[in-house]
């Protein structure tokens, strides 16, 4: 990761291919910087019955659909390297 300070007192730029960066202005001289792992968005076509099972599972377990999919995919890939 490369952090570049443009000039004293100004916002700095962070450039990296592996992380996502967001900033939030707190006041005139303070900024909050959040650096997180980059996330990719993937579209998947599912049979309606599988989708309904997934939604029901997510609701019962108080999870998002994304959390359910990530866990299922991780479990599958861990078992089938």
Biopython code that builds the backbone (N, CA, C, O; Angstrom):
import numpy as np
from Bio.PDB.StructureBuilder import StructureBuilder

atoms = [
    (1, "UNK", "N", (0.838, -1.166, 0.000)),
    (1, "UNK", "CA", (0.000, 0.000, 0.000)),
    (1, "UNK", "C", (0.885, 1.232, 0.000)),
    (1, "UNK", "O", (1.923, 1.257, 0.661)),
    (2, "UNK", "N", (0.477, 2.252, -0.739)),
    (2, "UNK", "CA", (1.230, 3.500, -0.818)),
    (2, "UNK", "C", (0.361, 4.610, -0.274)),
    (2, "UNK", "O", (-0.772, 4.792, -0.719)),
    (3, "UNK", "N", (0.876, 5.346, 0.675)),
    (3, "UNK", "CA", (0.161, 6.499, 1.211)),
    (3, "UNK", "C", (0.923, 7.738, 0.772)),
    (3, "UNK", "O", (2.122, 7.862, 1.020)),
    (4, "UNK", "N", (0.226, 8.646, 0.125)),
    (4, "UNK", "CA", (0.871, 9.844, -0.394)),
    (4, "UNK", "C", (0.243, 11.063, 0.265)),
    (4, "UNK", "O", (-0.974, 11.242, 0.213)),
    (5, "UNK", "N", (1.053, 11.886, 0.874)),
    (5, "UNK", "CA", (0.570, 13.137, 1.459)),
    (5, "UNK", "C", (0.782, 14.219, 0.408)),
    (5, "UNK", "O", (1.916, 14.534, 0.046)),
    (6, "UNK", "N", (-0.320, 14.785, -0.077)),
    (6, "UNK", "CA", (-0.250, 15.790, -1.137)),
    (6, "UNK", "C", (0.505, 17.028, -0.652)),
    (6, "UNK", "O", (1.444, 17.478, -1.308)),
    (7, "UNK", "N", (0.109, 17.566, 0.463)),
    (7, "UNK", "CA", (0.802, 18.687, 1.085)),
    (7, "UNK", "C", (0.276, 18.813, 2.508)),
    (7, "UNK", "O", (-0.838, 18.369, 2.786)),
    (8, "UNK", "N", (1.043, 19.404, 3.410)),
    (8, "UNK", "CA", (0.605, 19.498, 4.798)),
    (8, "UNK", "C", (-0.772, 20.158, 4.900)),
    (8, "UNK", "O", (-1.041, 21.175, 4.260)),
    (9, "UNK", "N", (-1.631, 19.556, 5.717)),
    (9, "UNK", "CA", (-2.946, 20.127, 5.955)),
    (9, "UNK", "C", (-4.005, 19.749, 4.943)),
    (9, "UNK", "O", (-5.159, 20.158, 5.077)),
    (10, "UNK", "N", (-3.637, 18.976, 3.930)),
    (10, "UNK", "CA", (-4.626, 18.571, 2.925)),
    (10, "UNK", "C", (-4.897, 17.077, 3.026)),
    (10, "UNK", "O", (-4.155, 16.343, 3.679)),
    (11, "UNK", "N", (-5.955, 16.640, 2.382)),
    (11, "UNK", "CA", (-6.317, 15.220, 2.369)),
    (11, "UNK", "C", (-5.223, 14.439, 1.652)),
    (11, "UNK", "O", (-4.681, 14.907, 0.650)),
    (12, "UNK", "N", (-4.899, 13.267, 2.151)),
    (12, "UNK", "CA", (-3.912, 12.431, 1.482)),
    (12, "UNK", "C", (-4.620, 11.357, 0.676)),
    (12, "UNK", "O", (-5.774, 11.020, 0.943)),
    (13, "UNK", "N", (-3.917, 10.824, -0.311)),
    (13, "UNK", "CA", (-4.467, 9.807, -1.191)),
    (13, "UNK", "C", (-3.835, 8.461, -0.863)),
    (13, "UNK", "O", (-2.632, 8.371, -0.617)),
    (14, "UNK", "N", (-4.648, 7.429, -0.862)),
    (14, "UNK", "CA", (-4.154, 6.074, -0.637)),
    (14, "UNK", "C", (-4.495, 5.276, -1.887)),
    (14, "UNK", "O", (-5.647, 5.271, -2.322)),
    (15, "UNK", "N", (-3.512, 4.606, -2.464)),
    (15, "UNK", "CA", (-3.726, 3.817, -3.669)),
    (15, "UNK", "C", (-3.255, 2.396, -3.433)),
    (15, "UNK", "O", (-2.114, 2.169, -3.031)),
    (16, "UNK", "N", (-4.130, 1.451, -3.683)),
    (16, "UNK", "CA", (-3.752, 0.051, -3.576)),
    (16, "UNK", "C", (-4.750, -0.763, -4.375)),
    (16, "UNK", "O", (-5.930, -0.416, -4.437)),
    (17, "UNK", "N", (-4.290, -1.838, -4.983)),
    (17, "UNK", "CA", (-5.191, -2.714, -5.724)),
    (17, "UNK", "C", (-5.872, -3.718, -4.807)),
    (17, "UNK", "O", (-6.821, -4.387, -5.216)),
    (18, "UNK", "N", (-5.397, -3.831, -3.570)),
    (18, "UNK", "CA", (-5.908, -4.876, -2.694)),
    (18, "UNK", "C", (-6.853, -4.398, -1.609)),
    (18, "UNK", "O", (-7.432, -5.224, -0.903)),
    (19, "UNK", "N", (-7.025, -3.118, -1.453)),
    (19, "UNK", "CA", (-7.906, -2.624, -0.398)),
    (19, "UNK", "C", (-8.860, -1.570, -0.945)),
    (19, "UNK", "O", (-8.594, -0.946, -1.972)),
    (20, "UNK", "N", (-9.962, -1.385, -0.252)),
    (20, "UNK", "CA", (-10.877, -0.302, -0.541)),
    (20, "UNK", "C", (-10.646, 0.783, 0.494)),
    (20, "UNK", "O", (-10.372, 0.482, 1.656)),
    (21, "UNK", "N", (-10.752, 2.011, 0.098)),
    (21, "UNK", "CA", (-10.479, 3.120, 1.000)),
    (21, "UNK", "C", (-11.648, 4.085, 0.946)),
    (21, "UNK", "O", (-12.137, 4.416, -0.134)),
    (22, "UNK", "N", (-12.095, 4.536, 2.106)),
    (22, "UNK", "CA", (-13.096, 5.585, 2.144)),
    (22, "UNK", "C", (-12.700, 6.596, 3.208)),
    (22, "UNK", "O", (-12.082, 6.249, 4.215)),
    (23, "UNK", "N", (-13.061, 7.842, 2.974)),
    (23, "UNK", "CA", (-12.764, 8.890, 3.940)),
    (23, "UNK", "C", (-14.050, 9.595, 4.332)),
    (23, "UNK", "O", (-15.007, 9.643, 3.560)),
    (24, "UNK", "N", (-14.060, 10.139, 5.535)),
    (24, "UNK", "CA", (-15.203, 10.904, 6.026)),
    (24, "UNK", "C", (-14.659, 12.120, 6.752)),
    (24, "UNK", "O", (-13.782, 12.001, 7.607)),
    (25, "UNK", "N", (-15.177, 13.285, 6.413)),
    (25, "UNK", "CA", (-14.733, 14.518, 7.053)),
    (25, "UNK", "C", (-15.352, 14.607, 8.444)),
    (25, "UNK", "O", (-16.572, 14.541, 8.592)),
    (26, "UNK", "N", (-14.516, 14.754, 9.451)),
    (26, "UNK", "CA", (-14.969, 14.905, 10.831)),
    (26, "UNK", "C", (-15.146, 16.390, 11.134)),
    (26, "UNK", "O", (-16.175, 16.790, 11.678)),
    (27, "UNK", "N", (-14.166, 17.202, 10.792)),
    (27, "UNK", "CA", (-14.255, 18.660, 10.903)),
    (27, "UNK", "C", (-13.289, 19.258, 9.878)),
    (27, "UNK", "O", (-12.817, 18.547, 8.991)),
    (28, "UNK", "N", (-12.995, 20.536, 9.987)),
    (28, "UNK", "CA", (-12.162, 21.196, 8.983)),
    (28, "UNK", "C", (-10.747, 20.640, 8.891)),
    (28, "UNK", "O", (-10.112, 20.739, 7.842)),
    (29, "UNK", "N", (-10.250, 20.062, 9.970)),
    (29, "UNK", "CA", (-8.864, 19.592, 9.957)),
    (29, "UNK", "C", (-8.719, 18.097, 10.192)),
    (29, "UNK", "O", (-7.602, 17.579, 10.196)),
    (30, "UNK", "N", (-9.834, 17.394, 10.387)),
    (30, "UNK", "CA", (-9.770, 15.971, 10.726)),
    (30, "UNK", "C", (-10.605, 15.149, 9.760)),
    (30, "UNK", "O", (-11.747, 15.490, 9.450)),
    (31, "UNK", "N", (-10.008, 14.053, 9.291)),
    (31, "UNK", "CA", (-10.699, 13.124, 8.416)),
    (31, "UNK", "C", (-10.574, 11.726, 8.983)),
    (31, "UNK", "O", (-9.527, 11.363, 9.521)),
    (32, "UNK", "N", (-11.621, 10.945, 8.868)),
    (32, "UNK", "CA", (-11.609, 9.551, 9.294)),
    (32, "UNK", "C", (-11.321, 8.710, 8.049)),
    (32, "UNK", "O", (-11.985, 8.865, 7.024)),
    (33, "UNK", "N", (-10.352, 7.841, 8.139)),
    (33, "UNK", "CA", (-9.949, 7.000, 7.012)),
    (33, "UNK", "C", (-10.290, 5.556, 7.332)),
    (33, "UNK", "O", (-9.918, 5.051, 8.392)),
    (34, "UNK", "N", (-10.992, 4.888, 6.433)),
    (34, "UNK", "CA", (-11.310, 3.474, 6.600)),
    (34, "UNK", "C", (-10.659, 2.699, 5.465)),
    (34, "UNK", "O", (-10.869, 2.996, 4.289)),
    (35, "UNK", "N", (-9.865, 1.699, 5.837)),
    (35, "UNK", "CA", (-9.222, 0.837, 4.850)),
    (35, "UNK", "C", (-9.739, -0.575, 5.079)),
    (35, "UNK", "O", (-9.642, -1.101, 6.188)),
    (36, "UNK", "N", (-10.283, -1.186, 4.047)),
    (36, "UNK", "CA", (-10.834, -2.530, 4.189)),
    (36, "UNK", "C", (-10.482, -3.368, 2.978)),
    (36, "UNK", "O", (-10.137, -2.851, 1.916)),
    (37, "UNK", "N", (-10.576, -4.664, 3.161)),
    (37, "UNK", "CA", (-10.308, -5.569, 2.048)),
    (37, "UNK", "C", (-11.271, -5.262, 0.911)),
    (37, "UNK", "O", (-12.448, -4.975, 1.131)),
    (38, "UNK", "N", (-10.758, -5.326, -0.283)),
    (38, "UNK", "CA", (-11.593, -5.093, -1.455)),
    (38, "UNK", "C", (-12.547, -6.268, -1.624)),
    (38, "UNK", "O", (-12.166, -7.419, -1.410)),
    (39, "UNK", "N", (-13.760, -5.985, -1.998)),
    (39, "UNK", "CA", (-14.782, -7.009, -2.194)),
    (39, "UNK", "C", (-15.252, -6.936, -3.640)),
    (39, "UNK", "O", (-15.463, -5.849, -4.178)),
    (40, "UNK", "N", (-15.412, -8.079, -4.256)),
    (40, "UNK", "CA", (-15.904, -8.163, -5.628)),
    (40, "UNK", "C", (-17.378, -8.531, -5.613)),
    (40, "UNK", "O", (-17.830, -9.277, -4.745)),
    (41, "UNK", "N", (-18.111, -8.014, -6.558)),
    (41, "UNK", "CA", (-19.521, -8.347, -6.706)),
    (41, "UNK", "C", (-19.656, -9.363, -7.828)),
    (41, "UNK", "O", (-19.079, -9.202, -8.904)),
    (42, "UNK", "N", (-20.434, -10.424, -7.559)),
    (42, "UNK", "CA", (-20.611, -11.498, -8.528)),
    (42, "UNK", "C", (-22.104, -11.739, -8.723)),
    (42, "UNK", "O", (-22.857, -11.777, -7.750)),
    (43, "UNK", "N", (-22.530, -11.898, -9.954)),
    (43, "UNK", "CA", (-23.921, -12.235, -10.244)),
    (43, "UNK", "C", (-24.019, -13.737, -10.473)),
    (43, "UNK", "O", (-23.190, -14.326, -11.167)),
    (44, "UNK", "N", (-25.037, -14.347, -9.885)),
    (44, "UNK", "CA", (-25.236, -15.789, -10.011)),
    (44, "UNK", "C", (-26.710, -16.051, -10.317)),
    (44, "UNK", "O", (-27.588, -15.408, -9.743)),
    (45, "UNK", "N", (-26.973, -16.969, -11.198)),
    (45, "UNK", "CA", (-28.360, -17.367, -11.492)),
    (45, "UNK", "C", (-28.672, -18.612, -10.678)),
    (45, "UNK", "O", (-27.929, -19.592, -10.718)),
    (46, "UNK", "N", (-29.778, -18.568, -9.939)),
    (46, "UNK", "CA", (-30.173, -19.694, -9.092)),
    (46, "UNK", "C", (-31.575, -20.147, -9.453)),
    (46, "UNK", "O", (-32.422, -19.327, -9.809)),
    (47, "UNK", "N", (-31.832, -21.462, -9.363)),
    (47, "UNK", "CA", (-33.211, -21.925, -9.498)),
    (47, "UNK", "C", (-34.038, -21.302, -8.369)),
    (47, "UNK", "O", (-33.544, -21.115, -7.257)),
    (48, "UNK", "N", (-35.272, -20.990, -8.662)),
    (48, "UNK", "CA", (-36.133, -20.312, -7.701)),
    (48, "UNK", "C", (-36.219, -21.062, -6.371)),
    (48, "UNK", "O", (-36.180, -20.436, -5.312)),
    (49, "UNK", "N", (-36.333, -22.382, -6.410)),
    (49, "UNK", "CA", (-36.454, -23.170, -5.161)),
    (49, "UNK", "C", (-35.211, -23.025, -4.286)),
    (49, "UNK", "O", (-35.320, -22.922, -3.064)),
    (50, "UNK", "N", (-34.026, -23.017, -4.909)),
    (50, "UNK", "CA", (-32.781, -22.848, -4.156)),
    (50, "UNK", "C", (-32.723, -21.448, -3.549)),
    (50, "UNK", "O", (-32.297, -21.278, -2.407)),
    (51, "UNK", "N", (-33.152, -20.453, -4.314)),
    (51, "UNK", "CA", (-33.183, -19.086, -3.815)),
    (51, "UNK", "C", (-34.094, -18.975, -2.590)),
    (51, "UNK", "O", (-33.722, -18.365, -1.588)),
    (52, "UNK", "N", (-35.271, -19.560, -2.676)),
    (52, "UNK", "CA", (-36.214, -19.509, -1.548)),
    (52, "UNK", "C", (-35.636, -20.189, -0.301)),
    (52, "UNK", "O", (-35.786, -19.677, 0.808)),
    (53, "UNK", "N", (-34.980, -21.336, -0.479)),
    (53, "UNK", "CA", (-34.333, -22.019, 0.655)),
    (53, "UNK", "C", (-33.273, -21.126, 1.283)),
    (53, "UNK", "O", (-33.159, -21.041, 2.506)),
    (54, "UNK", "N", (-32.502, -20.465, 0.432)),
    (54, "UNK", "CA", (-31.438, -19.587, 0.913)),
    (54, "UNK", "C", (-32.020, -18.411, 1.700)),
    (54, "UNK", "O", (-31.507, -18.076, 2.768)),
    (55, "UNK", "N", (-33.056, -17.795, 1.204)),
    (55, "UNK", "CA", (-33.697, -16.670, 1.886)),
    (55, "UNK", "C", (-34.273, -17.118, 3.230)),
    (55, "UNK", "O", (-34.105, -16.431, 4.238)),
    (56, "UNK", "N", (-34.945, -18.259, 3.248)),
    (56, "UNK", "CA", (-35.495, -18.788, 4.498)),
    (56, "UNK", "C", (-34.382, -19.056, 5.510)),
    (56, "UNK", "O", (-34.510, -18.711, 6.685)),
    (57, "UNK", "N", (-33.302, -19.664, 5.057)),
    (57, "UNK", "CA", (-32.170, -19.955, 5.936)),
    (57, "UNK", "C", (-31.583, -18.663, 6.507)),
    (57, "UNK", "O", (-31.297, -18.581, 7.701)),
    (58, "UNK", "N", (-31.410, -17.669, 5.658)),
    (58, "UNK", "CA", (-30.855, -16.384, 6.093)),
    (58, "UNK", "C", (-31.753, -15.737, 7.150)),
    (58, "UNK", "O", (-31.260, -15.239, 8.162)),
    (59, "UNK", "N", (-33.051, -15.742, 6.922)),
    (59, "UNK", "CA", (-33.979, -15.135, 7.875)),
    (59, "UNK", "C", (-33.985, -15.870, 9.207)),
    (59, "UNK", "O", (-33.964, -15.239, 10.264)),
    (60, "UNK", "N", (-34.012, -17.198, 9.165)),
    (60, "UNK", "CA", (-34.019, -17.991, 10.408)),
    (60, "UNK", "C", (-32.762, -17.770, 11.235)),
    (60, "UNK", "O", (-32.806, -17.796, 12.465)),
    (61, "UNK", "N", (-31.648, -17.554, 10.556)),
    (61, "UNK", "CA", (-30.365, -17.411, 11.242)),
    (61, "UNK", "C", (-29.914, -15.953, 11.388)),
    (61, "UNK", "O", (-28.787, -15.675, 11.797)),
    (62, "UNK", "N", (-30.819, -15.035, 11.046)),
    (62, "UNK", "CA", (-30.535, -13.602, 11.148)),
    (62, "UNK", "C", (-29.232, -13.220, 10.443)),
    (62, "UNK", "O", (-28.389, -12.515, 10.997)),
    (63, "UNK", "N", (-29.092, -13.700, 9.218)),
    (63, "UNK", "CA", (-27.925, -13.426, 8.372)),
    (63, "UNK", "C", (-28.401, -12.750, 7.093)),
    (63, "UNK", "O", (-29.578, -12.821, 6.739)),
    (64, "UNK", "N", (-27.486, -12.105, 6.415)),
    (64, "UNK", "CA", (-27.809, -11.571, 5.093)),
    (64, "UNK", "C", (-27.624, -12.689, 4.068)),
    (64, "UNK", "O", (-26.968, -13.696, 4.337)),
    (65, "UNK", "N", (-28.202, -12.496, 2.915)),
    (65, "UNK", "CA", (-28.029, -13.471, 1.839)),
    (65, "UNK", "C", (-26.549, -13.565, 1.466)),
    (65, "UNK", "O", (-26.047, -14.657, 1.201)),
    (66, "UNK", "N", (-25.856, -12.442, 1.443)),
    (66, "UNK", "CA", (-24.426, -12.451, 1.125)),
    (66, "UNK", "C", (-23.636, -13.283, 2.126)),
    (66, "UNK", "O", (-22.733, -14.025, 1.739)),
    (67, "UNK", "N", (-23.968, -13.167, 3.413)),
    (67, "UNK", "CA", (-23.273, -13.958, 4.434)),
    (67, "UNK", "C", (-23.502, -15.447, 4.217)),
    (67, "UNK", "O", (-22.577, -16.247, 4.357)),
    (68, "UNK", "N", (-24.730, -15.820, 3.876)),
    (68, "UNK", "CA", (-25.053, -17.230, 3.637)),
    (68, "UNK", "C", (-24.263, -17.758, 2.436)),
    (68, "UNK", "O", (-23.693, -18.848, 2.493)),
    (69, "UNK", "N", (-24.232, -16.987, 1.360)),
    (69, "UNK", "CA", (-23.520, -17.421, 0.154)),
    (69, "UNK", "C", (-22.023, -17.525, 0.421)),
    (69, "UNK", "O", (-21.395, -18.509, 0.031)),
    (70, "UNK", "N", (-21.439, -16.512, 1.086)),
    (70, "UNK", "CA", (-19.998, -16.550, 1.373)),
    (70, "UNK", "C", (-19.633, -17.767, 2.200)),
    (70, "UNK", "O", (-18.642, -18.439, 1.914)),
    (71, "UNK", "N", (-20.432, -18.058, 3.234)),
    (71, "UNK", "CA", (-20.129, -19.205, 4.100)),
    (71, "UNK", "C", (-20.266, -20.516, 3.327)),
    (71, "UNK", "O", (-19.415, -21.398, 3.443)),
    (72, "UNK", "N", (-21.335, -20.643, 2.541)),
    (72, "UNK", "CA", (-21.541, -21.872, 1.767)),
    (72, "UNK", "C", (-20.398, -22.084, 0.771)),
    (72, "UNK", "O", (-19.899, -23.201, 0.627)),
    (73, "UNK", "N", (-19.989, -21.033, 0.094)),
    (73, "UNK", "CA", (-18.910, -21.151, -0.882)),
    (73, "UNK", "C", (-17.583, -21.469, -0.199)),
    (73, "UNK", "O", (-16.822, -22.308, -0.680)),
    (74, "UNK", "N", (-17.305, -20.802, 0.921)),
    (74, "UNK", "CA", (-16.076, -21.074, 1.663)),
    (74, "UNK", "C", (-16.036, -22.525, 2.135)),
    (74, "UNK", "O", (-15.020, -23.204, 1.981)),
    (75, "UNK", "N", (-17.157, -23.007, 2.718)),
    (75, "UNK", "CA", (-17.225, -24.394, 3.185)),
    (75, "UNK", "C", (-16.999, -25.367, 2.039)),
    (75, "UNK", "O", (-16.267, -26.346, 2.188)),
    (76, "UNK", "N", (-17.628, -25.102, 0.888)),
    (76, "UNK", "CA", (-17.469, -25.975, -0.274)),
    (76, "UNK", "C", (-16.009, -25.998, -0.748)),
    (76, "UNK", "O", (-15.447, -27.065, -0.997)),
    (77, "UNK", "N", (-15.408, -24.818, -0.868)),
    (77, "UNK", "CA", (-14.027, -24.752, -1.362)),
    (77, "UNK", "C", (-13.029, -25.328, -0.367)),
    (77, "UNK", "O", (-12.002, -25.871, -0.774)),
    (78, "UNK", "N", (-13.306, -25.220, 0.925)),
    (78, "UNK", "CA", (-12.438, -25.838, 1.927)),
    (78, "UNK", "C", (-12.473, -27.366, 1.830)),
    (78, "UNK", "O", (-11.456, -28.025, 2.049)),
    (79, "UNK", "N", (-13.639, -27.928, 1.503)),
    (79, "UNK", "CA", (-13.793, -29.374, 1.384)),
    (79, "UNK", "C", (-13.338, -29.905, 0.027)),
    (79, "UNK", "O", (-13.009, -31.084, -0.101)),
    (80, "UNK", "N", (-13.320, -29.042, -0.979)),
    (80, "UNK", "CA", (-12.982, -29.445, -2.343)),
    (80, "UNK", "C", (-11.913, -28.519, -2.923)),
    (80, "UNK", "O", (-12.208, -27.719, -3.812)),
    (81, "UNK", "N", (-10.686, -28.617, -2.435)),
    (81, "UNK", "CA", (-9.639, -27.677, -2.892)),
    (81, "UNK", "C", (-9.269, -27.822, -4.360)),
    (81, "UNK", "O", (-8.410, -27.094, -4.855)),
]
sb = StructureBuilder()
sb.init_structure("model")
sb.init_model(0)
sb.init_chain("A")
sb.init_seg("    ")
for serial, (resi, resn, name, xyz) in enumerate(atoms, 1):
    if name == "N":
        sb.init_residue(resn, " ", resi, " ")
    sb.init_atom(name, np.array(xyz, "f"), 0.0, 1.0, " ", f" {name:<3s}", serial, name[0])
structure = sb.get_structure()
